[in-house]
Amino acid sequence: MLLSIIKYLYRGLSTLIVFIPITLNVIYPSSIVSSLIYIPLLSLTLTLFFIYFEKQMSQYYWSIKKHACLNKKQANNKGFREKFFLCSYCNVNNLPK
């Protein structure tokens, strides 16, 4: 739940950051070269950076989720409960024994 909230906050903030150069160009007009070349290029670069970072963040999110499920499968081991914290992504009762 917390990871999905972080993901949506990240998407909102990245959208705002990508639109800041475009908005500033509309509010404070500049030369034709910066309006037609530099501002769109900056926005495109920021967009590609945030897409790459989102991909990395999603892979990390799914690896945490997968690791939590694998840990839940081992929850029936006697010493496992004392060593590791179990999170609530999977239901232990639904896993095969």
PAVEX-373922 format. One record per residue: y, x, z of N, C-alpha, C in turn. Coordinates in steps of 0.02 Angstrom, whole numbers, padded with zeros to 5 digits, always signed. Atoms other than C-alpha are relative to their C-alpha. Example, Ala and Ser with C-alpha at 12.3 -4.5 7.8 and 13.67 -1.06 7.14 Angstrom:
# residues 2
-00059+00045+00000-00225+00615+00390+00060+00045+00000
-00059-00042-00003-00053+00684+00357+00055-00039+00037
This chain:
# residues 97
-00059+00041+00000+00000+00000+00000+00063+00044+00000
-00058-00044-00005+00121+00137+00048+00009+00040-00065
-00005-00039+00062+00080+00237-00108+00026-00043-00058
-00027+00043+00053+00115+00088-00221+00074-00014+00010
-00071+00010-00014+00282+00059-00135+00039+00062-00022
-00032-00062+00021+00325+00242-00163+00004+00004-00076
+00001-00001+00073+00275+00224-00346+00054-00045-00029
-00051+00045+00025+00388+00074-00373+00071+00024+00016
-00065-00029-00015+00534+00157-00284+00015+00058-00047
-00008-00055+00047+00508+00310-00393+00020-00027-00069
-00016+00028+00066+00511+00203-00551+00072-00026-00002
-00069+00026-00002+00673+00118-00498+00051+00056+00000
-00047-00056-00003+00759+00281-00454+00002+00039-00065
+00001-00037+00063+00703+00367-00613+00035-00039-00055
-00036+00040+00049+00768+00222-00717+00076+00007+00009
-00071-00008-00013+00937+00234-00632+00025+00069-00022
-00021-00068+00017+00945+00423-00657+00003+00009-00076
+00000-00006+00073+00902+00407-00843+00061-00036-00029
-00056+00038+00027+01040+00277-00870+00068+00026+00022
-00065-00026-00024+01176+00374-00776+00039+00035-00055
-00040-00032+00053+01226+00487-00924+00026-00050-00052
-00022+00050+00048+01234+00337-01041+00058-00041+00028
-00053+00039-00032+01339+00237-00919+00064+00040+00007
-00060-00041-00005+01457+00381-00887+00033+00012-00067
-00028-00008+00067+01478+00405-01074+00038-00062-00022
-00035+00061+00018+01529+00223-01092+00065-00006+00041
-00059+00006-00044+01649+00228-00943+00053+00052-00018
-00046-00055+00017+01726+00397-00986-00017+00026-00069
+00017-00022+00069+01723+00416-01176+00016+00074-00010
-00009-00071+00014+01704+00593-01238-00003+00011-00075
+00000-00016+00072+01692+00681-01405-00060-00031-00035
+00053+00031+00040+01584+00617-01545-00064+00041+00003
+00059-00043-00003+01466+00766-01533-00040-00014+00063
+00036+00013-00063+01424+00736-01351-00026-00072+00002
+00023+00070+00001+01411+00548-01380-00061-00011-00043
+00055+00011+00047+01291+00562-01525-00058+00049+00008
+00053-00050-00005+01192+00719-01481-00020+00014+00072
+00016-00025-00066+01204+00779-01303-00022-00054+00049
+00017+00054-00047+01198+00616-01206-00069-00029-00016
+00068+00024+00014+01046+00544-01298-00054+00053+00012
+00047-00053-00011+00960+00713-01290-00013+00009+00075
+00008-00004-00073+00991+00723-01102-00042-00058+00026
+00039+00059-00022+00925+00546-01078-00073+00005-00021
+00068-00008+00023+00771+00583-01182-00037+00053+00041
+00030-00052-00041+00737+00743-01085-00017-00025+00070
+00012+00028-00066+00754+00653-00918-00058-00050-00003
+00054+00049+00007+00639+00514-00981-00067+00035-00005
+00063-00036+00007+00504+00637-01034-00020+00034+00065
+00015-00031-00064+00518+00730-00869-00028-00051+00050
+00023+00050-00047+00498+00570-00768-00067-00030-00020
+00066+00023+00023+00351+00512-00875-00054+00050+00020
+00048-00052-00020+00263+00678-00845-00012-00002+00076
+00006+00001-00073+00299+00670-00658-00037-00063+00023
+00037+00062-00017+00236+00488-00651-00074+00008-00013
+00071-00012+00015+00074+00542-00734-00032+00042+00055
+00027-00043-00053+00049+00679-00605-00006-00039+00066
+00001+00039-00061+00091+00559-00464-00057-00052-00002
+00054+00048+00006-00032+00429-00530-00069+00033+00008
+00063-00036-00008-00172+00557-00542-00012+00017+00073
+00005-00015-00072-00137+00609-00362-00017-00063+00039
+00012+00064-00033-00135+00427-00308-00074-00021-00007
+00070+00020+00011-00305+00391-00387-00049+00049+00032
+00045-00047-00033-00381+00550-00318-00003-00013+00075
+00000+00018-00071-00328+00500-00143-00043-00062+00011
+00039+00062-00006-00402+00327-00170-00075+00014-00009
+00070-00017+00012-00564+00399-00239-00029+00039+00059
+00022-00040-00057-00576+00525-00097-00012-00045+00061
+00008+00046-00056-00553+00385+00029-00065-00041-00008
+00061+00038+00012-00694+00285-00052-00062+00043+00011
+00057-00044-00011-00810+00435-00052-00010+00013+00074
+00006-00009-00072-00772+00463+00132-00030-00061+00033
+00027+00062-00028-00814+00281+00167-00076-00003-00011
+00072+00001+00013-00986+00306+00088-00037+00041+00052
+00032-00043-00049-01022+00440+00215+00012-00025+00072
-00018+00025-00066-00962+00332+00360-00061-00016+00043
+00060+00015-00039-01141+00291+00410-00030+00062+00032
+00024-00061-00032-01174+00474+00454+00024+00002+00073
-00014+00002-00072-01178+00500+00641+00062+00041+00019
-00056-00043-00020-01054+00645+00657+00062-00009-00042
-00056+00007+00046-00941+00590+00515+00058-00038+00031
-00052+00042-00029-00845+00460+00615+00046+00039+00046
-00041-00039-00046-00785+00587+00742+00044+00051-00037
-00035-00054+00034-00729+00716+00612+00056-00025-00046
-00046+00022+00052-00637+00612+00481+00029-00068+00015
-00034+00064-00005-00511+00472+00482-00017-00042-00061
+00016+00044+00056-00564+00324+00376+00059-00046-00015
-00055+00045+00017-00429+00231+00282-00028-00063-00031
+00024+00067+00016-00439+00051+00223+00001-00016-00074
+00002+00016+00071-00452+00067+00033-00065-00035-00019
+00065+00030+00015-00636+00019+00031-00027-00033+00062
+00033+00032-00056-00738-00095+00140-00067+00034+00010
+00061-00038-00014-00878+00003+00223-00062-00045-00006
+00057+00045+00001-00990-00150+00232-00025-00015-00070
+00019+00015+00069-00991-00172+00042-00032+00058-00036
+00027-00058+00034-01049+00004+00002-00075+00005+00010
+00073-00008-00008-01232+00046-00029-00016+00050+00055
+00019-00044-00056-01324+00128+00115-00052+00049-00021
